[in-house]
Amino acid sequence: MSYLPFQSLYDKFPVISVDTHEQLILGASKIIKHLENTDGIIVFETYPGIDLSTLRDDIILKLNPKEIINIEHYAKPESEIDLMLEKNITNDRVFGLYAHHTIHDFYNHYTLLELRDMLSHKKGLKVVYGTGASLIPGDLLIHVSLTRWEIQLRFRQGASNLFKHNPDEDILRKYKRGYFVDWRVADRIKHEIIDRLDLIIDYNDRSNPKMITRSFYEKALDQLVQRPFRMVPYFDPGVWGGQWMKEVCHLDPKEKNYAWAFDGVPEENSIRLGFSNGFFEIPAQDLVDFRTKALLGDRVHGRFGRQFPIRFDFLDTMEGGNLSLQVHPLTEYIREKFGMSYTQDESYYILDTKDDGVVYLGFQEDLNVQAFQHDLIEASKGLKNFPAERHINIWKAKKHDHFLIPAGTIHCSGKNTMVLEISACVYIFTFKLWDWGRNGLDGKPRPVHLEHGFKNLQYDRRTEMVKHELINTLTQVSDVEEITGLHEREFLETRRFTFKDSVIIPTKGSVNMANLVSGKKMTIESVDGSFEPYEIHYVETFIVPETIKAYKVVCNDLECILMVAHVR
């Protein structure tokens, strides 16, 4: 089936060119050559998920060191670490608590002192590697980097969590431990060592590591916040997945479906930096962490710190099934239960539908709360199917509708809708209430969280309120600009620009995230000549740093429609 009247130009692997005369140190042999004359101690601080055996065999051993230390062998016992992390890990398959631990908590101080003393008395080249290796002072410090999506793929292939031997554990639990513990600890290491780093290795491709100097890396980050850019999206199947993204985003037609995609989530996505001899892939979160004010803007940084507050992602149910019926936690609940400072307010912008495409949103006017809860509890026990149509509003959806979903509102996308989800960037705090009796792709029942859900559902959000406050609440600003939301409870504002020629868009003191929701392509131009024109294609998401106070968008089709989000 063809969903577009034109050939999509969507780029799955955008590369951002870096203006430099330096080149990548490309491949293990060249990395070895670059390091082979080093004296003293080389420290490889590795991000969790790095294949340590590959690093050791392909690079470290070929340096012929006199001593090799895998620092992780000196960590506290696994049982002791599990006990330390018990409150963070929890018994739930999905939800945990952010760990405030640092890498120092995972090692015995006196053991590290003994290692340092032993290495100081050894002659010749010595190598320390692993997560926490930078706890040992060295003469050359290298950070070995990995992107979040690659880590998740390795979890599926049997990789274990940091300081935990769990290759066969439930993927949801491995991801949870990574999200709440591993990545928090590892990112704090980055902040501790960034100013004393010498080199950085991109080890996303085990067979082709790439290395750059820290000064090279710093220049790249400086350039990124002076121009618009795209991140590398990723796509994944699901039990409700559809067929739309296969065609539009040029995905593998042999896959059964694709359910969702992250095209605008810096904590999850990556950035490919382009050099004359290849690309170097970094976690997009690096830019948030190390160029925070320039990227977000001073006002947004003051409110959110080193958290990127906007998220764009795709939900594809075209020829698929309904999403799970769900609700997001209220601000006070997510703060008290999970230690998060804000919650996942969101919206559904409809990119495409079939004639029967719908969105479930809010309760019916005559809702009986007790009957609703009773039906959900019975359904969760497998005693009956949940009669959603008896309790929940089902709204017909058409292309370019915008449904607003402040936290506490019951909702889900129905089958045969293609959604651009525009939301506050909180990652996994979705309380599923009913999943239409399905198992996950792993064959296990998909988790539901009725206890959490019942404590957050706002039962007064019923038909009339939804109709007047949450569906297509448009304010016309000019001939080409509309404010489409979000709800007054939400901190994001979205604006829709419909234009045939060009429009100048101010960033309004905030980082902007945007998506070309109609039109084959457009060009982003600088109003002051500070960056080169940048081409954007249909449904590509891009970021404009706040350092760019205004930018010009030029339509390269008969008409373009651009959705832009910023922090109010």
Buried (B, 14 or more C-beta within 10 A) or exposed (E): EEBBEEEBEBBBEBBBBBEBEBEBBBBBEBBBEEBEEBEBBBBBBBBBBBBBEBBBEBBBEBBEBEBBBBBBEBBBEEEEBEEBBEEBBBEEBBBBBEBEBBBBEBBEEEEBEEBBEEBEEEEEBBBBBBBBBBBBBBEBBBBBBBBBBBBBBBBEEEBBBBBBEBEEBEBBBBBBBBBBBBBBBBBBBBEBBBEEBBBBBBBBEBEEBBBBBBEBBBBBBEBBBBBBBBBBBBBBBBBBBBBBBBBBBBBEEEBEBBBBBBBBBBBBBBBBBBBEEBBBBBBBBBBBBBBBBBBBBEBBBEBBEBBBBBBBBBBBBBBBBBBBBBBBBBBEBBBEBBBBEBBBBBBBBBBBBBEEBBBBBBBBEEBEEEEBBEBBEEBBEEEEEBBBEEBBBEBEBEBBBBBBBBBBBBBBBBBBBBBBBBBBBBEBBBBBBBBBEBEBBEEEEBBBBBEBBBBBBBBEBBBEBBBEBBBBBEEEEEEBBBBBBBBEBBBBBBBBBBBEEBBEBEBBBBBBBBBBBBBBBBBBBBEEEEBEEBEBBBBBBBBBBBBBEEBBBBBEBEEBBBBBBBBE
